[in-house]
Amino acid sequence: MQYLVLTHDNGTINWNNHTILLKAEAAHVWELYKNNKIRSIWFTDHKDAVLLLEADTKDQATVMIEELPLVKSKLINYTIETLLPYTGLERILDGTN
């Protein structure tokens, strides 16, 4: 299954004071990406990260995110949304709304 993870800073953070932690985060995210656990990653216009995760369960996705250094240090928070197949077109085309 795929999961959409939306992150946001936990308050106002001067990221210049966290360069070591940011490098650790980058290394951890890179490992997840290389292992096909993170499918895509983006920034929003507010510089919050958005990740598309691949996991068997939402609990597994949560464990992956909880292991990120910025989450562990409580510098960022997150929400996880389960992505399900879109069935709207079929319902509309079949007339079953």
C-alpha positions as CSV (number, residue, x, y, z in Angstrom):
1,M,0.0,0.0,0.0
2,Q,1.0,3.6,-0.4
3,Y,0.8,6.3,2.3
4,L,1.1,10.0,2.0
5,V,3.1,11.6,4.8
6,L,2.7,15.3,5.4
7,T,5.3,16.9,7.7
8,H,5.4,20.2,9.4
9,D,7.9,22.0,11.7
10,N,7.2,21.8,15.4
11,G,7.3,25.6,16.0
12,T,9.8,28.1,14.6
13,I,13.1,26.4,14.0
14,N,16.4,27.8,13.0
15,W,17.6,25.0,10.8
16,N,21.1,26.5,10.7
17,N,21.5,25.2,14.3
18,H,20.8,21.6,13.3
19,T,23.2,20.8,10.4
20,I,24.4,17.5,12.0
21,L,20.8,16.3,12.5
22,L,19.8,17.4,9.0
23,K,22.7,15.3,7.5
24,A,21.5,12.3,9.6
25,E,18.0,12.9,8.3
26,A,19.2,13.0,4.7
27,A,21.2,9.8,5.1
28,H,18.2,8.0,6.7
29,V,15.8,9.2,4.0
30,W,18.3,8.2,1.3
31,E,18.4,4.7,2.7
32,L,14.6,4.5,2.6
33,Y,14.5,5.8,-0.9
34,K,17.2,3.3,-2.1
35,N,15.2,0.5,-0.5
36,N,12.0,1.6,-2.3
37,K,10.2,2.5,0.9
38,I,10.1,6.2,-0.1
39,R,8.7,6.4,-3.6
40,S,8.8,10.2,-3.9
41,I,9.6,13.2,-1.8
42,W,8.7,16.9,-2.3
43,F,8.7,20.2,-0.5
44,T,5.6,22.3,-0.2
45,D,5.8,26.1,-0.8
46,H,6.1,26.4,3.0
47,K,9.2,24.0,3.0
48,D,7.4,21.2,4.6
49,A,8.2,17.7,3.3
50,V,5.7,15.5,1.6
51,L,6.6,11.8,1.2
52,L,5.0,9.0,-0.7
53,L,5.7,5.8,1.3
54,E,5.4,2.1,0.3
55,A,4.6,-0.2,3.2
56,D,2.4,-3.2,4.0
57,T,0.5,-1.5,6.8
58,K,-0.1,1.9,8.2
59,D,1.7,0.7,11.4
60,Q,4.7,-0.1,9.3
61,A,4.6,3.3,7.7
62,T,4.4,4.9,11.1
63,V,7.4,3.0,12.4
64,M,9.4,4.2,9.3
65,I,8.5,7.8,10.0
66,E,9.1,7.5,13.8
67,E,12.7,6.5,13.0
68,L,13.5,9.7,11.2
69,P,16.0,11.8,13.1
70,L,13.9,15.0,12.9
71,V,10.8,13.1,14.2
72,K,12.8,11.4,17.0
73,S,14.2,14.8,18.0
74,K,10.6,16.3,17.9
75,L,11.6,19.0,15.5
76,I,8.9,17.9,13.0
77,N,5.4,16.5,13.3
78,Y,3.6,14.5,10.7
79,T,0.3,13.0,9.6
80,I,-0.1,9.8,7.5
81,E,-2.9,9.3,5.1
82,T,-3.7,5.9,3.5
83,L,-4.0,6.1,-0.2
84,L,-6.7,3.9,-1.7
85,P,-7.6,3.2,-5.3
86,Y,-9.8,5.8,-6.8
87,T,-13.1,4.3,-7.8
88,G,-15.0,7.5,-8.6
89,L,-14.7,7.3,-12.4
90,E,-16.0,3.7,-12.6
91,R,-19.0,4.6,-10.4
92,I,-19.8,7.6,-12.5
93,L,-19.3,5.8,-15.8
94,D,-21.4,2.8,-14.6
95,G,-24.1,5.1,-13.3
96,T,-23.8,3.8,-9.8
97,N,-22.6,7.0,-8.2
